Amino acid sequence: MSSIKERYARFQAWKQNGPAFKVKELTGHTCAYCGYEYEGNL
């Protein structure tokens, strides 16, 4: 298990840089329910 100092350092890096992954930009979707076509997250 990591020490408190290591955990705090990781937390500080996360606060400054955000999460390590990027949300993929979603484009060109069609709603399965109503058939509406849209881009992005709706």
C-alpha positions in Angstrom: 0.0 0.0 0.0 1.3 3.5 -0.8 2.1 6.0 1.8 0.0 9.0 2.6 2.6 11.4 1.0 2.5 9.4 -2.2 -1.3 9.4 -2.3 -1.3 13.1 -1.6 1.2 13.8 -4.4 -1.0 11.8 -6.9 -4.0 13.7 -5.7 -2.3 17.1 -6.3 -1.2 16.0 -9.8 -4.8 14.9 -10.5 -6.2 18.3 -9.3 -3.7 20.2 -11.5 -3.9 18.0 -14.6 -7.3 16.5 -14.5 -8.0 12.8 -15.2 -5.4 10.7 -17.1 -7.9 9.9 -19.8 -9.6 12.1 -22.4 -13.3 11.9 -23.2 -13.7 10.9 -26.8 -15.6 13.5 -28.9 -18.7 11.7 -30.1 -20.0 12.8 -33.6 -22.7 11.7 -36.0 -25.3 9.8 -33.9 -28.9 8.9 -34.5 -31.2 8.4 -31.5 -32.5 4.9 -31.4 -35.8 6.0 -29.9 -36.9 9.0 -32.0 -34.5 9.0 -35.0 -33.1 12.5 -34.2 -29.6 13.0 -35.7 -27.1 14.9 -33.6 -23.4 15.5 -32.9 -21.6 15.4 -29.6 -23.0 14.3 -26.3 -26.7 15.0 -26.1 
